[in-house]
Amino acid sequence: MTQAYVIDKMISAKAIDARIEELCREIKSAFASTEKLIVVGLLRGSFVFIADLVRELDMNVEVDFLETSSYGDSMQSSREVRILKDLRGEIEGQDVLVVEDIVDTGHTLSHVLQLLRSRKPRKLETIALLDKPSRRETDIRATWTGFEIPDEFVVGYGIDYAQRNRNLPFIGCVRFPEAEAG
């Protein structure tokens, strides 16, 4: 059972929208010569971000998904990345943009990129809504990052804690009042 917690707003919905517009301009420029961009969302946390991102991209896109797991219902990464759902389509010779909700330790993104590179895409780039560089355990960084955040456990905008709070329109920091009082 999940203990009681509160959520403090960290990044507003308005700030997220504005940042997505900026990021899409950069992505369109980087992929200007592509006929079709395959946008690969890492489920489940990226689904809101990917939806807003592809609506803002004024180009031919195909959307596919990979589902990975390294957290379960915990607040700590197990560092063991499992592929729960693989891509439906082929990416060999294609331009691919991997969409991640948050780069924390870096193990998930590193594992996914290694897997996708083995499938020989023409171009492979990454975008993460959030980046927590203070937690990094691998030498990896997304091509584009929405926001750099401190080492806080966050929810909202598709990101969950024990499958809750994905529907919040903002990014919020999870606080446990009982733990802070003790």
N, C-alpha and C positions, 0 to 999 in steps of 0.2 A: 504494500500500500504506500502511496506517495504521501510524504509528510506535508504539513501546511506550509505554504509559501506565499510571498507577495511578488508582484512584478513592477519594477520601476522602469519607466520609459527611457530608452537609451537613444534610439534613432526614430524620428517621426516618419509617418507615411509620406508626408510631403517631401522630406529630405531624400527618402528612397526613390520616389518618382523622379525628382530632379537629377539624381545621380544616374539613374537608368538611362535617361535621355542623353546625358554626357557620354556614358559608356557605349551606347548604341552608335553614336556618331563615330567614335573611335573604331568600333568593330566594323562598321560599314566601310570605313576608309581602309582598314587592314585587309578586308576581304572584297575589295572593289572589283577585282578581276574574276571572282568566282561566279560560276553559273548557278550553283546551288550550295548553300551552306547547310551541313548536317549539324543540328544543335542537339547535343546529347546531355540530357538532364540526369543528375545523380539523385535518385529517389531515396527518401521521400522528401527530404528537407528543401530541395530546390524547386519543387513544383510551382509555387507561387511566383518565385523569381523568374523561372523560365517562361511562364505564361506572359508576364509583363514585358520581359525582354523580347520575345519573338513578336509581340504585337507592335513594339516600337521599331523593330528592324524592318526597314523598307527594302527588302530584297527577297529572293526566292529561298525559303528555308524548308527543311524537312526536320521533323522532331522525332527523336528516339530517346529511349530511356535505359539506364542501367540502374539496378537497385543493389546497393551495397549495405553492409552492416559492420559496424565496429563498436557500437555503443549499447545496443539493446535498450533496456529501460534505465541504464545507468547514466550518471553524469560524467563518467570517466571512460575514455576510449580503451578498448581491450587491446588495441594495436594489432589485432588479428582481423584482417579485412576479408570478408566473404562476399562473393558475387551471388546475390539471390535471384536476380533477373538480368539476363544478358540482352544485348541489342537484338532487334528483329531484322535490321537491314545490314548490308555490307558497307564498309567504309573505305575499302581499298581504292586508292587513287582519288579520294574525295577530300574536300575541305571540311574540317570538323572543329566545332567549338564545344568544349566540355563545360557544363554549367554546374558549379558546386555551390552549396549554401554557405559553408564555412570551412576555411582551411585552419585546422587546429594543430594537431601533431604533424600533419602532412602525410600520414601513412595511407589514408584512403586515396587521396589524389595521386600520390606516387604509384600506388598499386594499379589504379585505373589507367594512368598514362602508360605504364609499362605494358599493360594488356592491349590498349588501343594502338600503341606504336607497332606492336607485333602484327597488326592487321594492315599495315602499310598505307595509312592515309596520305594524301598529297601534302596537306598542311594540318597541323594539330595545335590548337591554342586553347587556353583555359580562361575562365572568368569565375570569380568567387564573389558573392555578395559581401561576405565578411572574412577578415583575416585576423588571426590571433598569433602574430609572430613570436610572442614571448613563450608560446607553448610548442614551437616547432621542434621536431625531433629528426626531420629529414631535410635535405637540401632541396626544397621545392618552394616555388612561389607561382601564383597564378599570373597569367599574362596581364589580366585586368582585375582590379579589386574595387569593390564598391566602397567599403569602409574598413579601416583598421580599427580593431577594438582591443581593450585590455583583457586580461585573463579573467573573464566573468562568464558564468553560464547564462546563455541567452535563449529566448524563445520568441515566437511570433514570425509573421511573414513566411510561414511554411516550416519553421524550425520548432521542434517540440521538446517537451520534457515528459517522458513516459506517455507519449501520444497525445498530450494536451497542449493547448495554446497555439497550434499551427495557424488558427484562423485570425489571430490578432493582426491588424493592419500595420503594425509598427514592430520594431525590435525592442524587446524589453529584457532587463536583467533580472534573473531569479534570485530572490533573497529569502532566507529561512530565518524568521524572527526568533524562533526558539534557540537556534544555534548561535545567533548573534548575542542573545541575552545571557547565554551560559558562558 
